Amino acid sequence: AYEYQCAFCGFDGRLATDPVGLDAAHIRWHGFEGPDAVDNGVGLCSIHHKLFDQGALGIQLDHAVLVSRHFVGRGPMADSLVLALAGRPLQGPQRGEPPPAREHLEWHLKQVFREPARV
């Protein structure tokens, strides 16, 4: 649904013809009644998947990327890979595929994302 790229940063690495460093991330986790459905998933690179699961990153109900104020990065890589994402629109999914469902986004915002968000 996300064309083998990260919905936050657009990373689309391949090793020969195989996607590498990309994951299908659940928004509402399996252990909390999160279904295996496109509207409960998002394509993320490995870095952003880990940060999403830890609550450093989130997705607003309008599908803009959230960055927690609790995330601290001191170098240019943290700035470009994480801090610069604040407020960016989520990339994807393809036309015809459902976007992330409000109910799953609300769950992630309440249960996982570490408020407050950066502006």
C-alpha positions in Angstrom: 0.0 0.0 0.0 2.9 2.4 0.6 4.9 1.4 -2.5 7.8 0.1 -0.6 8.8 3.4 1.0 8.7 5.0 4.4 5.6 7.1 4.8 7.5 9.6 7.0 10.8 10.1 5.1 10.4 8.4 1.7 13.3 6.0 2.2 13.0 3.3 -0.5 16.2 1.2 -0.2 16.7 -2.0 -2.1 19.3 -4.7 -2.1 19.2 -5.9 -5.7 15.4 -6.1 -6.3 14.4 -6.7 -2.7 13.2 -3.9 -0.4 15.5 -3.5 2.6 15.2 -1.5 5.9 11.4 -1.2 5.4 8.7 -2.5 7.7 4.9 -2.7 7.8 4.2 -1.0 11.1 1.0 -1.5 13.1 -0.6 1.7 14.4 -2.7 -0.1 17.0 -0.5 -3.0 18.2 -1.6 -6.6 17.7 -1.6 -7.2 21.4 -4.2 -4.4 21.8 -6.7 -5.7 19.3 -5.0 -4.1 16.3 -6.0 -5.8 13.1 -3.8 -6.9 10.2 -5.5 -4.4 7.9 -4.1 -1.6 5.6 -6.0 1.1 7.7 -4.1 -0.1 10.8 -0.7 0.0 9.1 1.9 2.3 7.7 5.1 1.6 5.7 8.1 2.8 7.7 11.8 2.5 7.5 13.4 0.7 10.4 14.5 3.9 12.2 11.1 5.5 12.0 9.3 2.2 12.9 11.3 2.0 16.1 10.7 5.6 17.0 7.0 5.3 16.2 6.7 2.2 18.5 8.5 4.0 21.3 6.2 7.1 21.1 8.8 9.5 19.8 6.8 9.8 16.5 3.1 9.9 15.9 0.5 10.7 13.3 -2.1 13.4 13.8 -5.7 12.8 12.9 -5.1 15.0 9.8 -2.2 12.7 8.9 0.6 15.1 9.7 3.7 13.7 11.4 4.2 14.4 15.1 7.5 14.5 16.9 7.6 14.3 20.7 9.3 17.0 22.7 10.8 14.2 24.8 12.9 13.1 21.8 16.4 14.7 22.0 18.8 14.7 19.2 22.0 16.7 19.3 23.5 16.3 15.9 22.6 17.0 12.3 21.5 13.4 11.6 18.9 13.5 14.4 17.7 16.9 13.1 17.3 15.7 9.5 16.0 12.2 10.3 13.6 13.1 13.1 13.1 16.7 14.1 12.6 17.9 10.6 9.6 15.6 10.3 7.4 17.7 12.6 4.3 18.8 10.8 5.1 17.1 7.5 2.2 15.3 5.8 2.3 11.5 5.8 3.2 10.0 2.4 0.9 7.5 0.9 -0.9 5.2 0.8 -1.5 4.5 -2.9 -4.8 5.6 -4.5 -7.5 3.1 -3.8 -6.0 2.0 -0.5 -7.5 3.2 2.8 -5.6 5.8 4.8 -4.9 5.1 8.5 -8.2 4.8 10.4 -9.1 7.5 13.0 -9.7 4.9 15.7 -6.2 3.4 15.3 -4.6 6.8 15.2 -6.5 7.9 18.3 -5.3 4.7 20.1 -1.7 5.4 19.2 -1.9 9.1 20.3 -3.5 8.1 23.7 -1.5 5.0 24.4 1.9 5.4 22.8 2.8 8.9 21.6 4.7 10.8 24.3 3.1 14.2 24.5 3.7 17.1 24.1 4.4 17.4 20.4 6.9 19.8 18.9 5.6 22.5 16.7 
